[in-house]
Amino acid sequence: MRGNRGNTSLKLKRRNEDPMQEYDRLPTELRVWLVNAILPWRPKSVRRAYQEALIRTGDQTKALQELDKLQERLIARDIPKVWGGAYPLAKCEPLVGSLTSAEPKCRDGGRAVYGSTK
């Protein structure tokens, strides 16, 4: 494990930018989204993804929902690599909001279970 990235497939790149200045230049709604993000997003990356989603959808709320979907796809891609195929969420495709909710649901109607069952 290097730095604070944890065990992930995210690429390590050296950068000359100041991430705190980039963060300070983000609009308020993006800073709020980043505070609650699961992955360690760079401000520049989240701004680019948000702007693309905003152009596609034409609505700030829908653009933020697109960021949620993007984050879920990235997490779903990492699940088998990080936790292995036995991890409960590895067996289903997550719905938007399911990874952060108390009881994740899967597209196939199944229910993911955390920890041991008693």
DSSP file (Angstrom, degrees, kcal/mol; ACC not computed):
  #  RESIDUE AA STRUCTURE BP1 BP2  ACC     N-H-->O    O-->H-N    N-H-->O    O-->H-N    TCO  KAPPA ALPHA  PHI   PSI    X-CA   Y-CA   Z-CA
    1    1 A M              0   0    0      0, 0.0     2,-0.5     0, 0.0     6,-0.1   0.000 360.0 360.0 360.0 126.8    0.0    0.0    0.0
    2    2 A R    >   -     0   0    0      4,-0.4     3,-1.4     0, 0.0     4,-0.4  -0.912 360.0 -38.8-109.3 132.3    1.4    3.4   -1.0
    3    3 A G  T 3  S-     0   0    0     -2,-0.5     3,-0.3     1,-0.2     0, 0.0  -0.192 108.0 -40.2  58.3-143.7    0.3    6.6    0.6
    4    4 A N  T 3  S+     0   0    0      1,-0.2    -1,-0.2    36,-0.0     0, 0.0   0.150 110.1  99.1-106.0  18.8   -3.3    6.9    1.4
    5    5 A R    <   -     0   0    0     -3,-1.4    -1,-0.2     1,-0.2     5,-0.1   0.731  68.7-159.2 -76.6 -21.6   -4.7    5.3   -1.8
    6    6 A G        -     0   0    0     -4,-0.4     2,-1.0    -3,-0.3    -4,-0.4  -0.351  50.9 -28.4  72.9-160.9   -5.3    2.0   -0.1
    7    7 A N  S    S+     0   0    0     -6,-0.1     2,-0.3    -2,-0.1    -1,-0.1  -0.802  94.6 128.0 -93.8 100.7   -5.5   -1.2   -2.1
    8    8 A T        -     0   0    0     -2,-1.0    -3,-0.0     2,-0.2    -2,-0.0  -0.931  68.5-118.7-148.9 166.6   -6.9    0.0   -5.5
    9    9 A S        +     0   0    0     -2,-0.3    -2,-0.0     2,-0.1     2,-0.0   0.364  69.8 128.5 -91.3   5.2   -6.3   -0.1   -9.2
   10   10 A L        -     0   0    0     -5,-0.1     2,-0.2     1,-0.1    -2,-0.2  -0.358  63.4-115.4 -61.9 140.0   -5.9    3.7   -9.3
   11   11 A K        -     0   0    0      1,-0.1     2,-0.6    -2,-0.0    -1,-0.1  -0.496  18.2-128.2 -80.4 146.4   -2.7    4.7  -11.1
   12   12 A L        +     0   0    0     -2,-0.2     2,-0.4     2,-0.0    -1,-0.1  -0.844  35.2 169.9 -94.3 123.3    0.1    6.5   -9.2
   13   13 A K        -     0   0    0     -2,-0.6     2,-0.4     2,-0.0    -2,-0.0  -0.997  32.0-128.7-134.0 138.9    1.2    9.6  -11.0
   14   14 A R        -     0   0    0     -2,-0.4     2,-0.3     2,-0.0    -2,-0.0  -0.709  32.5-170.3 -81.9 136.2    3.5   12.4   -9.8
   15   15 A R        -     0   0    0     -2,-0.4    -2,-0.0     2,-0.1     0, 0.0  -0.943  29.4-155.6-131.2 151.4    1.9   15.8  -10.2
   16   16 A N        +     0   0    0     -2,-0.3    -1,-0.1     2,-0.1     2,-0.0   0.471  65.7 103.3 -99.8  -4.7    3.2   19.4   -9.9
   17   17 A E  S    S-     0   0    0      1,-0.1    -2,-0.1     2,-0.0     3,-0.1  -0.331  75.9-119.7 -76.6 160.3   -0.2   20.9   -9.2
   18   18 A D     >  -     0   0    0      1,-0.2     4,-2.1    -2,-0.0     3,-0.4  -0.881  21.2-162.8 -99.0 105.4   -1.3   22.0   -5.8
   19   19 A P  H  > S+     0   0    0      0, 0.0     4,-2.5     0, 0.0    -1,-0.2   0.804  86.9  57.4 -62.5 -28.6   -4.5   20.0   -5.0
   20   20 A M  H  > S+     0   0    0      2,-0.2     4,-2.4     1,-0.2     5,-0.1   0.903 107.5  46.8 -69.6 -38.9   -5.6   22.3   -2.2
   21   21 A Q  H  > S+     0   0    0     -3,-0.4     4,-1.3     2,-0.2    -1,-0.2   0.903 112.9  50.2 -66.5 -39.4   -5.7   25.3   -4.6
   22   22 A E  H  < S+     0   0    0     -4,-2.1     4,-0.5     1,-0.2     3,-0.4   0.922 111.0  49.6 -61.1 -43.5   -7.5   23.2   -7.1
   23   23 A Y  H >< S+     0   0    0     -4,-2.5     3,-1.5     1,-0.2    -2,-0.2   0.916 107.5  53.8 -61.8 -44.2  -10.0   22.1   -4.4
   24   24 A D  H 3< S+     0   0    0     -4,-2.4    -1,-0.2     1,-0.3    -2,-0.2   0.774 105.4  54.7 -63.0 -26.4  -10.5   25.8   -3.3
   25   25 A R  T 3< S+     0   0    0     -4,-1.3    -1,-0.3    -3,-0.4    -2,-0.2   0.549  86.6 105.4 -84.9  -7.7  -11.4   26.7   -6.9
   26   26 A L  S <  S-     0   0    0     -3,-1.5    18,-0.0    -4,-0.5    -3,-0.0  -0.394  81.8-102.0 -70.3 148.9  -14.2   24.1   -7.2
   27   27 A P    >>  -     0   0    0      0, 0.0     4,-2.0     0, 0.0     3,-0.7  -0.332  36.4-107.3 -63.9 155.7  -17.8   25.2   -7.0
   28   28 A T  H 3> S+     0   0    0      1,-0.2     4,-2.4     2,-0.2     5,-0.2   0.878 117.4  55.7 -54.3 -44.4  -19.5   24.6   -3.7
   29   29 A E  H 3> S+     0   0    0      1,-0.2     4,-1.9     2,-0.2    -1,-0.2   0.846 109.1  47.9 -63.1 -32.3  -21.6   21.7   -4.9
   30   30 A L  H <> S+     0   0    0     -3,-0.7     4,-2.7     2,-0.2    -1,-0.2   0.870 109.3  52.1 -75.3 -35.9  -18.5   19.8   -6.1
   31   31 A R  H  X S+     0   0    0     -4,-2.0     4,-2.0     2,-0.2    -2,-0.2   0.909 110.8  48.6 -64.0 -40.1  -16.7   20.4   -2.8
   32   32 A V  H  X S+     0   0    0     -4,-2.4     4,-1.3     2,-0.2    -2,-0.2   0.922 111.7  49.5 -63.7 -43.6  -19.7   19.0   -1.0
   33   33 A W  H  X S+     0   0    0     -4,-1.9     4,-0.5     1,-0.2     3,-0.4   0.915 110.1  51.0 -62.1 -42.7  -19.7   16.0   -3.3
   34   34 A L  H >< S+     0   0    0     -4,-2.7     3,-0.9     1,-0.2    -1,-0.2   0.866 103.3  58.7 -64.1 -36.7  -16.0   15.4   -2.8
   35   35 A V  H 3< S+     0   0    0     -4,-2.0    -1,-0.2     1,-0.2    -2,-0.2   0.870 114.1  38.1 -59.4 -36.2  -16.4   15.5    1.0
   36   36 A N  H 3< S+     0   0    0     -4,-1.3    -1,-0.2    -3,-0.4    -2,-0.2   0.414  91.0 120.3 -96.2   0.9  -18.8   12.6    0.7
   37   37 A A    <<  -     0   0    0     -3,-0.9    -3,-0.0    -4,-0.5    31,-0.0  -0.326  54.3-150.3 -67.9 148.1  -17.0   10.7   -2.1
   38   38 A I  S    S+     0   0    0      2,-0.0    -1,-0.1    -2,-0.0    -4,-0.0   0.858  78.3  61.9 -84.5 -40.0  -15.8    7.2   -1.4
   39   39 A L  S    S-     0   0    0      1,-0.1     2,-1.8     0, 0.0    -2,-0.1  -0.499  95.5-106.3 -87.6 157.1  -12.8    7.3   -3.7
   40   40 A P        -     0   0    0      0, 0.0     2,-0.1     0, 0.0    -1,-0.1  -0.537  49.7-172.9 -82.1  76.0   -9.8    9.6   -3.4
   41   41 A W        -     0   0    0     -2,-1.8    -4,-0.0    -7,-0.2     3,-0.0  -0.380  22.1-129.0 -70.7 144.0  -10.7   11.9   -6.3
   42   42 A R     >  -     0   0    0      1,-0.1     4,-2.4    -2,-0.1     5,-0.3  -0.746  21.1-125.3 -84.5 142.4   -8.4   14.7   -7.5
   43   43 A P  H  > S+     0   0    0      0, 0.0     4,-2.2     0, 0.0     5,-0.2   0.878 111.4  53.5 -55.6 -38.6  -10.2   18.0   -7.8
   44   44 A K  H  > S+     0   0    0      2,-0.2     4,-2.0     1,-0.2     5,-0.1   0.900 109.8  47.6 -64.6 -40.6   -9.1   18.3  -11.4
   45   45 A S  H  > S+     0   0    0      2,-0.2     4,-2.5     1,-0.2     5,-0.2   0.911 112.6  47.6 -66.8 -43.3  -10.6   14.9  -12.3
   46   46 A V  H  X S+     0   0    0     -4,-2.4     4,-2.3     1,-0.2    -2,-0.2   0.867 110.9  52.0 -68.9 -34.9  -13.9   15.6  -10.5
   47   47 A R  H  X S+     0   0    0     -4,-2.2     4,-2.7    -5,-0.3    -1,-0.2   0.928 111.4  47.1 -64.7 -44.1  -14.2   19.0  -12.2
   48   48 A R  H  X S+     0   0    0     -4,-2.0     4,-2.3     2,-0.2    -2,-0.2   0.934 114.2  46.1 -62.9 -47.5  -13.6   17.4  -15.7
   49   49 A A  H  X S+     0   0    0     -4,-2.5     4,-2.2     1,-0.2    -1,-0.2   0.894 114.1  49.5 -63.2 -39.6  -16.1   14.6  -15.1
   50   50 A Y  H  X S+     0   0    0     -4,-2.3     4,-2.8     2,-0.2    -2,-0.2   0.922 110.0  49.8 -65.9 -45.0  -18.7   17.1  -13.7
   51   51 A Q  H  X S+     0   0    0     -4,-2.7     4,-2.2     2,-0.2    -2,-0.2   0.903 111.7  48.6 -62.9 -40.5  -18.3   19.4  -16.6
   52   52 A E  H  X S+     0   0    0     -4,-2.3     4,-2.1     2,-0.2    -1,-0.2   0.918 113.9  46.4 -63.5 -43.0  -18.8   16.6  -19.1
   53   53 A A  H  X S+     0   0    0     -4,-2.2     4,-2.9     1,-0.2     5,-0.4   0.875 110.9  52.9 -67.1 -36.8  -21.9   15.4  -17.2
   54   54 A L  H  X S+     0   0    0     -4,-2.8     4,-2.6     2,-0.2    -1,-0.2   0.889 109.5  48.3 -66.4 -39.4  -23.2   18.9  -17.0
   55   55 A I  H  < S+     0   0    0     -4,-2.2    -1,-0.2    -5,-0.2    -2,-0.2   0.913 115.4  45.7 -64.8 -42.1  -22.9   19.3  -20.8
   56   56 A R  H  < S+     0   0    0     -4,-2.1    -2,-0.2    -5,-0.2    -1,-0.2   0.913 127.2  25.9 -66.9 -44.1  -24.6   15.9  -21.3
   57   57 A T  H  < S-     0   0    0     -4,-2.9    -3,-0.2    -5,-0.1    -2,-0.2   0.796  84.5-144.7 -95.0 -31.1  -27.5   16.5  -18.9
   58   58 A G  S  < S+     0   0    0     -4,-2.6     2,-0.4    -5,-0.4    -4,-0.1   0.598  70.8  93.4  75.2  11.1  -27.8   20.3  -18.7
   59   59 A D     >  -     0   0    0     -6,-0.3     4,-2.2     1,-0.1    -1,-0.2  -0.998  68.8-143.7-141.0 132.8  -28.7   20.0  -15.0
   60   60 A Q  H  > S+     0   0    0     -2,-0.4     4,-2.2     2,-0.2     5,-0.2   0.909 103.0  49.3 -61.9 -44.1  -26.5   20.3  -11.9
   61   61 A T  H  > S+     0   0    0      1,-0.2     4,-1.9     2,-0.2    -1,-0.2   0.921 113.1  46.3 -63.2 -44.4  -28.4   17.7   -9.9
   62   62 A K  H  > S+     0   0    0      1,-0.2     4,-2.0     2,-0.2    -1,-0.2   0.863 109.9  54.9 -66.7 -34.6  -28.3   15.2  -12.8
   63   63 A A  H  X S+     0   0    0     -4,-2.2     4,-1.7     2,-0.2    -2,-0.2   0.897 107.9  48.9 -65.2 -39.6  -24.6   15.9  -13.3
   64   64 A L  H  X S+     0   0    0     -4,-2.2     4,-1.9     2,-0.2    -1,-0.2   0.865 109.2  53.0 -67.6 -35.1  -23.9   15.1   -9.6
   65   65 A Q  H  X S+     0   0    0     -4,-1.9     4,-2.3     2,-0.2    -2,-0.2   0.869 105.6  54.6 -65.2 -35.8  -26.0   11.9  -10.1
   66   66 A E  H  X S+     0   0    0     -4,-2.0     4,-2.6     2,-0.2    -2,-0.2   0.886 105.7  52.4 -63.1 -38.7  -23.8   11.0  -13.0
   67   67 A L  H  X S+     0   0    0     -4,-1.7     4,-2.6     2,-0.2    -2,-0.2   0.904 107.7  51.7 -63.2 -40.4  -20.7   11.4  -10.8
   68   68 A D  H  X S+     0   0    0     -4,-1.9     4,-2.4     2,-0.2    -2,-0.2   0.929 110.8  47.9 -59.8 -44.9  -22.3    9.0   -8.3
   69   69 A K  H  X S+     0   0    0     -4,-2.3     4,-2.3     2,-0.2    -2,-0.2   0.907 111.5  50.4 -63.1 -42.0  -22.8    6.5  -11.1
   70   70 A L  H  X S+     0   0    0     -4,-2.6     4,-2.2     1,-0.2    -2,-0.2   0.928 110.6  49.1 -61.8 -45.3  -19.3    6.9  -12.3
   71   71 A Q  H  X S+     0   0    0     -4,-2.6     4,-2.5     1,-0.2    -1,-0.2   0.903 110.0  51.4 -61.7 -41.6  -17.9    6.4   -8.8
   72   72 A E  H  X S+     0   0    0     -4,-2.4     4,-2.9     1,-0.2    -1,-0.2   0.895 108.4  51.4 -63.4 -39.6  -20.0    3.3   -8.4
   73   73 A R  H  X S+     0   0    0     -4,-2.3     4,-1.9     2,-0.2    -1,-0.2   0.917 111.0  48.3 -62.9 -41.6  -18.7    1.8  -11.7
   74   74 A L  H  X S+     0   0    0     -4,-2.2     4,-1.4     2,-0.2    -2,-0.2   0.900 113.7  46.6 -65.2 -40.5  -15.1    2.5  -10.5
   75   75 A I  H  X S+     0   0    0     -4,-2.5     4,-1.7     2,-0.2     3,-0.2   0.923 110.6  52.3 -67.1 -43.7  -15.8    0.8   -7.2
   76   76 A A  H  < S+     0   0    0     -4,-2.9    -1,-0.2     1,-0.2    -2,-0.2   0.864 107.9  52.7 -60.7 -35.5  -17.5   -2.1   -8.8
   77   77 A R  H  < S+     0   0    0     -4,-1.9     4,-0.5     1,-0.2    -1,-0.2   0.855 112.2  45.4 -67.2 -34.5  -14.5   -2.6  -11.1
   78   78 A D  H  X S+     0   0    0     -4,-1.4     4,-3.0    -3,-0.2     5,-0.4   0.720  90.7  84.7 -81.9 -22.1  -12.2   -2.6   -8.0
   79   79 A I  H  X>S+     0   0    0     -4,-1.7     4,-2.5     1,-0.2     5,-1.0   0.905  94.5  40.4 -52.4 -52.8  -14.3   -5.0   -5.8
   80   80 A P  H  45S+     0   0    0      0, 0.0     4,-0.4     0, 0.0    -1,-0.2   0.866 118.3  48.7 -67.1 -31.9  -12.9   -8.3   -7.3
   81   81 A K  H  45S+     0   0    0     -4,-0.5    -2,-0.2    -3,-0.1    -3,-0.1   0.881 122.4  31.6 -71.9 -38.0   -9.4   -6.9   -7.4
   82   82 A V  H  <5S+     0   0    0     -4,-3.0    -3,-0.2     2,-0.1    -1,-0.1   0.923 137.3  16.4 -88.2 -48.9   -9.3   -5.6   -3.9
   83   83 A W  T  <5S-     0   0    0     -4,-2.5     3,-0.3    -5,-0.4    -2,-0.1   0.583 102.6-123.8-106.0 -13.1  -11.6   -8.0   -1.9
   84   84 A G    > < -     0   0    0     -5,-1.0     3,-1.4    -4,-0.4    -1,-0.2  -0.111  37.2 -64.0  91.4 168.3  -11.9  -11.0   -4.2
   85   85 A G  T 3  S+     0   0    0      1,-0.3    -1,-0.2    -5,-0.2    -4,-0.1   0.641 124.5  66.9 -68.5 -16.1  -14.8  -12.8   -5.7
   86   86 A A  T 3  S+     0   0    0     -3,-0.3    -1,-0.3    -6,-0.1    -2,-0.1   0.604  72.4 111.1 -81.7 -10.9  -16.2  -13.9   -2.4
   87   87 A Y  S X  S-     0   0    0     -3,-1.4     3,-2.0     1,-0.1     4,-0.4  -0.432  77.6-124.3 -64.0 135.3  -17.0  -10.3   -1.4
   88   88 A P  G >  S+     0   0    0      0, 0.0     3,-1.1     0, 0.0    -1,-0.1   0.844 108.3  49.7 -53.4 -41.2  -20.9  -10.0   -1.3
   89   89 A L  G >  S+     0   0    0      1,-0.2     3,-1.0     2,-0.2   -10,-0.1   0.585  93.4  76.8 -77.6  -7.3  -21.0   -7.1   -3.8
   90   90 A A  G <  S+     0   0    0     -3,-2.0    -1,-0.2     1,-0.2    -4,-0.1   0.711  89.8  58.1 -71.8 -18.5  -18.8   -8.9   -6.3
   91   91 A K  G <  S+     0   0    0     -3,-1.1     2,-0.3    -4,-0.4    -1,-0.2   0.409 107.8  44.6 -93.5   1.8  -21.7  -11.1   -7.3
   92   92 A C  S <  S-     0   0    0     -3,-1.0    14,-0.0    -4,-0.1    13,-0.0  -0.949  78.8-113.9-142.3 162.1  -24.0   -8.3   -8.4
   93   93 A E        -     0   0    0     -2,-0.3    14,-1.7     1,-0.0    15,-0.1  -0.876  44.2-126.3 -93.6 120.7  -24.1   -5.0  -10.3
   94   94 A P  B     -A  106   0A   0      0, 0.0     2,-0.2     0, 0.0    12,-0.2  -0.322  12.9-134.9 -71.0 149.0  -24.7   -2.2   -7.9
   95   95 A L    >   -     0   0    0     10,-1.0     3,-2.2     1,-0.1     4,-0.5  -0.612  45.0 -76.3 -90.4 160.1  -27.5    0.3   -8.3
   96   96 A V  T 3  S+     0   0    0      1,-0.3    -1,-0.1    -2,-0.2   -27,-0.1  -0.363 120.7  12.5 -58.9 130.7  -26.9    4.0   -7.8
   97   97 A G  T 3> S+     0   0    0    -29,-0.1     4,-0.7    -2,-0.1     3,-0.3   0.306  97.1 107.5  86.4  -8.3  -26.7    4.7   -4.1
   98   98 A S  T <4 S+     0   0    0     -3,-2.2     3,-0.2     1,-0.2    -2,-0.1   0.818  71.4  56.8 -75.9 -28.9  -26.5    1.1   -3.1
   99   99 A L  T  4 S+     0   0    0     -4,-0.5    -1,-0.2     1,-0.2    -3,-0.1   0.764 114.2  39.1 -73.8 -22.8  -22.8    1.1   -2.1
  100  100 A T  T  4 S+     0   0    0     -3,-0.3    -1,-0.2     3,-0.1    -2,-0.2   0.510  99.5  91.9-103.7  -5.5  -23.3    3.9    0.4
  101  101 A S  S  < S-     0   0    0     -4,-0.7    -4,-0.0    -3,-0.2    -3,-0.0  -0.437  85.8-113.1 -86.4 165.1  -26.7    2.7    1.8
  102  102 A A  S    S+     0   0    0      1,-0.3    -1,-0.1    -2,-0.1    -4,-0.1   0.866 110.4  31.5 -64.9 -37.1  -27.1    0.4    4.8
  103  103 A E  S    S-     0   0    0     10,-0.1    -1,-0.3     8,-0.0    10,-0.1  -0.834  84.0-150.2-125.3  93.2  -28.5   -2.4    2.7
  104  104 A P        -     0   0    0      0, 0.0     8,-1.4     0, 0.0     2,-0.3  -0.318  12.0-153.7 -62.3 142.9  -27.1   -2.5   -0.8
  105  105 A K  B     -B  111   0B   0      6,-0.2   -10,-1.0   -10,-0.1     2,-0.3  -0.843   3.7-139.2-115.6 155.4  -29.4   -3.9   -3.5
  106  106 A C  B >   -A   94   0A   0      4,-1.7     3,-2.0    -2,-0.3   -14,-0.0  -0.791  23.4-115.8-113.9 157.4  -28.4   -5.6   -6.7
  107  107 A R  T 3  S+     0   0    0    -14,-1.7    -1,-0.1    -2,-0.3   -15,-0.0   0.817 114.7  59.6 -58.8 -31.9  -30.0   -5.2  -10.2
  108  108 A D  T 3  S-     0   0    0    -15,-0.1    -1,-0.3     1,-0.1     3,-0.1   0.409 120.6-106.5 -81.5   4.9  -31.0   -8.9  -10.1
  109  109 A G  S <  S+     0   0    0     -3,-2.0    -2,-0.1     1,-0.3    -1,-0.1   0.354  78.6 131.8  89.3  -6.5  -33.1   -8.3   -7.0
  110  110 A G        -     0   0    0     -5,-0.1    -4,-1.7     1,-0.0     2,-0.5  -0.163  53.3-126.9 -71.6 172.9  -30.6  -10.1   -4.7
  111  111 A R  B     -B  105   0B   0     -6,-0.2     2,-0.3    -3,-0.1    -6,-0.2  -0.988  11.4-137.2-128.0 126.5  -29.4   -8.6   -1.4
  112  112 A A        -     0   0    0     -8,-1.4     2,-0.5    -2,-0.5   -23,-0.1  -0.610  19.0-153.2 -80.1 141.2  -25.8   -8.1   -0.5
  113  113 A V        -     0   0    0     -2,-0.3     2,-0.3   -10,-0.1     4,-0.1  -0.968   3.2-144.9-120.6 128.3  -25.0   -9.0    3.1
  114  114 A Y        -     0   0    0     -2,-0.5   -27,-0.0     2,-0.1     0, 0.0  -0.667  60.0 -14.6 -89.8 145.2  -22.1   -7.5    5.0
  115  115 A G  S    S-     0   0    0     -2,-0.3     2,-0.2     2,-0.1    -2,-0.1  -0.094 108.2 -23.8  65.7-161.2  -20.0   -9.5    7.5
  116  116 A S        -     0   0    0      2,-0.0     2,-0.4     1,-0.0    -2,-0.1  -0.548  59.8-129.4 -86.5 151.1  -21.1  -12.8    9.0
  117  117 A T              0   0    0     -2,-0.2    -2,-0.1     1,-0.1    -1,-0.0  -0.836 360.0 360.0 -99.1 137.2  -24.7  -13.9    9.1
  118  118 A K              0   0    0     -2,-0.4    -1,-0.1     0, 0.0    -2,-0.0   0.372 360.0 360.0-113.6 360.0  -26.0  -15.2   12.5
